[in-house]
Amino acid sequence: MPSSAFPDRFERTALLYGDDGFRRIRAARVLILGLGGVGSHAAVGLARAGTGTLELVDFDTVTASSLNRHPCARIQDIGRPKTTVLGDFLRDTCPDTAVIERQEFFHDDTADALLAPAPDFVIDAIDALNPKVSLLAQCLEQGLAVGSSMGAAMHVDASQVRVGDIRDTRDCPLAARVRKMLRRRGYASGVRCVWSGEKHPARPLPPDDDPRYDRGRVRNTLPSSMSIPAVFGFALASEALSHLSSHDRNHHA
């Protein structure tokens, strides 16, 4: 049975991961980059499980189009920073989790500050290709545990969602681009990914040097609903919890 030192709301989590595993989860800090449909669900899953600290990173604000896949954004939140909307929700519902908000965009100039001190797990839910690859490469270089979301849009079949190493991804155009760009940097594996094997009508992607890949917006609008991004996000939360419960905290200088 779980220790009586844990509040009742964490009883089932402690039963699942064991007392020692849950203590590790309570002591952990997870960095989540990208708070759209995937990242926001990952954050909710981690907070509900009792993760000690969540650091939320996103430069963007809630838009009307965000509402069909965001777990906590309301009509009145349109125009507010995604970090603030999610942070307020988590503090209200999961007061045992410390929340740090950083309304920033991940790129080479902000990478060092955002990755320090070293988090115990990184969740990549960035939707811009170049910053995504840069983040994954830096996590691999620094030995940081990371889980990454591939393309969640344009999918409706939750049974086709897969979890595995980046080298094993199939039938996902975004994953193919990420694999290619990581190989150029000398990395062929080492990133845990969530992707869908569901095939859909091909939509040509812009070329690798298209400037839209460097930004977090101004891209083609892709169809999506809440269900598949939620599955992706909760799968990433599960990956993080499994890692955190079985590993001691990072102790980087």
Buried (B, 14 or more C-beta within 10 A) or exposed (E): EBEEEBEEEBBEBBEEBEBEBBBBBBBBBBBBBBBBBBBBBBBBBBBBBBBBBBBBBBBBBBBEEBBEBBBBBEEEBBEBBBBBBBBBBBEEEBEEBBBEBBBBBBBEEBBEEBBEEBBBBBBBBBBBBBBBBBBBBBBBEBEBBBBBBBBBBBBEEEEBBBBEEBBEBEBBBBBBBBBEBBEEBEBEEBBBBBBBBBEBEEEEBEEEEEEBBBBBEEBEEEEBEBBBBBBBBBBBBBBBBBBBBEBEBBEEE
